[in-house]
Amino acid sequence: MNDAYLEPYRRAQADHGESFDVTLWARPETQQRRFRVFSEMVDLNGCRILDAGCSRGDFAAWMIEAGVDYTHFHGVDGVEAVVDFARQRGLPRTSFAAADFVRQPGRLGADLPDDERPDVVAISGTLNTMDWPTARGVLEAAWAGCRETLVFNFLSDRCGPGAPPQLEPAVRLPTDAILDWALRQTWDVTFRQDYFDHGHDASVRMARG
């Protein structure tokens, strides 16, 4: 299986080390806005959370700063150097693992004992370098792995004409296909595309009904 979806992050790590630029987000503010949208869509308090594509552990750090009282946070990422950095941050009630969950989908929760499975699987930015078949496989594994809720964001192809154009490695995914897939899994789906100008980014919450 080709792992081209990881190559942009490997290059970023080689160029920038473990600085914020390794995340491939334009600014911390846009990354944090996406985190805030997740917290508005899902009550993360008291939850075991698995972050698929955790990079430096910024989501856990943001939740601590925002006062989210999660039970445990487990981050998984395919770039070992950023996972090592995340571990060294000493964030409370966290663990981190280096793994390619495209090749090892059970790492998103399905292979864990039931009492260790995440209540919530969160995916922020991770789908942006994947084509739709690869992204769908990740979403299917994340849905199988979560006990209660899957929440994820992606670059919407149903954005307005004023949304910034996306160049490689960023990929706009088919919003209609994503919503159709989500609604085939559960009736309890929330969709948002209102938090950046012109619908540049979209977020989906899926809960077990």
C-alpha positions in Angstrom: 0.0 0.0 0.0 1.3 3.4 -1.0 1.8 5.8 2.0 2.0 9.0 0.0 -0.5 10.6 2.5 2.4 10.7 5.0 5.1 12.0 2.8 4.1 15.7 3.1 4.4 15.4 6.9 7.7 13.6 6.7 9.0 16.4 4.5 7.7 19.0 6.9 9.3 17.3 9.8 12.6 17.2 7.9 12.4 20.9 7.1 10.9 22.3 10.4 11.6 19.7 13.1 8.8 19.7 15.7 7.8 23.3 15.3 4.2 24.3 14.6 5.0 24.2 10.8 5.2 20.4 10.9 1.4 20.3 11.3 1.0 21.9 7.8 -1.6 24.3 9.2 -1.3 27.9 8.1 -1.5 29.4 11.6 -2.1 28.2 15.1 -5.4 30.3 15.1 -6.9 28.2 12.3 -5.9 24.9 13.9 -7.4 26.1 17.2 -10.6 27.2 15.6 -11.1 23.7 14.3 -10.5 22.3 17.8 -13.1 24.7 19.2 -15.6 23.6 16.6 -15.1 20.0 17.8 -15.7 21.0 21.4 -18.9 22.7 20.3 -20.1 19.7 18.4 -19.2 17.1 21.1 -19.1 17.3 24.9 -15.6 16.0 25.4 -15.7 16.2 29.2 -15.3 12.8 30.9 -14.4 11.1 27.6 -11.7 8.8 26.5 -10.5 10.5 23.3 -8.4 9.0 20.5 -6.8 11.6 18.2 -6.0 10.1 14.8 -3.1 12.1 13.3 -2.2 13.8 16.6 1.1 15.2 15.4 2.6 17.2 18.3 -0.3 16.7 20.7 -1.7 20.2 20.1 -5.4 19.1 20.5 -4.7 17.7 24.0 -2.8 20.9 24.9 -5.7 23.0 23.6 -8.2 21.0 25.6 -6.2 21.5 28.8 -5.9 25.2 28.2 -9.7 25.4 27.4 -10.6 23.5 30.6 -11.9 20.4 29.0 -11.8 17.6 31.6 -11.2 14.6 29.4 -10.6 11.2 31.1 -7.8 10.1 28.9 -6.3 11.2 25.6 -4.5 8.8 23.2 -2.8 10.2 20.1 -1.7 8.2 17.1 0.5 9.5 14.3 2.5 8.0 11.5 5.6 10.3 12.0 7.6 9.0 14.9 9.5 12.2 15.6 6.4 14.3 16.3 5.1 11.5 18.5 8.3 11.6 20.6 7.8 15.4 20.9 4.3 15.0 22.1 5.4 12.5 24.7 8.0 14.9 26.0 5.4 17.7 26.5 4.3 16.0 29.7 0.6 16.6 29.1 -1.6 15.1 31.8 -3.7 11.9 31.2 -2.2 11.4 27.7 -0.4 8.6 25.8 1.0 8.7 22.3 1.9 6.0 19.8 3.6 6.0 16.4 1.6 4.0 13.9 0.3 4.2 10.4 -3.4 3.7 11.0 -4.1 3.5 7.3 -2.1 0.3 7.2 -3.1 -0.7 10.7 -6.8 0.4 11.0 -7.3 -1.4 14.3 -5.1 1.2 16.0 -8.1 3.5 15.9 -9.8 1.5 18.6 -11.2 -1.7 17.2 -8.3 -3.8 18.4 -8.4 -2.4 21.9 -10.1 -4.2 24.9 -13.6 -2.9 25.3 -12.8 -1.0 28.5 -9.9 0.8 26.7 -11.7 1.8 23.5 -12.2 5.5 23.0 -15.5 7.1 23.5 -14.6 9.7 20.9 -12.3 9.4 17.9 -11.3 12.9 16.6 -9.6 13.5 13.2 -8.4 17.0 12.5 -6.5 17.8 9.4 -5.4 14.2 8.8 -7.7 13.6 5.8 -6.3 16.6 4.0 -3.5 14.6 2.2 -5.7 11.6 1.3 -7.8 10.7 -1.6 -11.4 9.8 -0.9 -11.0 6.0 -1.0 -8.1 6.3 1.6 -10.0 8.8 3.7 -13.1 6.6 3.6 -11.1 3.6 4.9 -9.8 5.8 7.8 -13.3 6.9 8.6 -14.6 3.4 8.6 -11.9 2.2 10.9 -12.5 5.2 13.2 -16.3 4.6 13.3 -15.6 0.9 14.1 -13.2 1.9 16.9 -15.2 4.5 18.7 -17.7 3.6 21.4 -19.9 6.7 21.0 -18.8 9.5 18.6 -16.6 10.2 15.6 -15.8 13.8 14.8 -13.7 14.9 11.9 -12.9 17.8 9.6 -11.9 18.0 5.9 -11.5 20.5 3.1 -14.9 20.7 1.5 -15.4 20.6 -2.3 -18.8 22.3 -1.8 -17.1 25.5 -0.6 -18.0 28.9 -2.1 -16.1 30.6 -4.9 -14.2 32.8 -2.5 -12.6 29.9 -0.6 -8.8 29.7 -1.0 -7.6 27.4 -3.8 -5.8 24.3 -2.5 -2.6 23.1 -4.0 -0.8 19.9 -3.4 -0.5 18.2 -0.9 -4.0 19.5 0.2 -7.0 17.7 -1.2 -10.6 18.8 -1.3 -12.8 15.8 -0.5 -16.3 15.0 -1.9 -18.6 16.5 0.6 -21.8 14.8 -0.8 -20.1 11.4 -0.7 -18.9 11.9 2.9 -22.3 12.9 4.1 -23.9 10.0 2.2 -21.4 7.6 3.9 -22.0 9.1 7.3 -25.8 8.8 7.0 -25.5 5.2 6.0 -23.8 4.5 9.3 -26.1 6.5 11.6 -29.1 8.9 11.5 -27.4 11.1 14.2 -25.1 13.3 12.0 -24.2 17.0 12.4 -22.5 18.9 9.6 -20.9 22.3 9.9 -19.3 24.5 7.2 -19.8 27.9 8.8 -16.7 28.6 10.7 -14.4 29.8 7.9 -15.2 32.2 5.1 -16.9 30.7 2.1 -17.1 27.2 3.6 -13.4 26.5 3.2 -13.5 23.7 5.8 -16.2 21.3 7.0 -16.7 19.3 10.2 -18.9 16.2 10.7 -20.0 14.7 14.0 -21.4 11.1 14.0 -23.0 9.6 17.1 -24.3 6.1 17.6 -28.1 6.3 17.7 
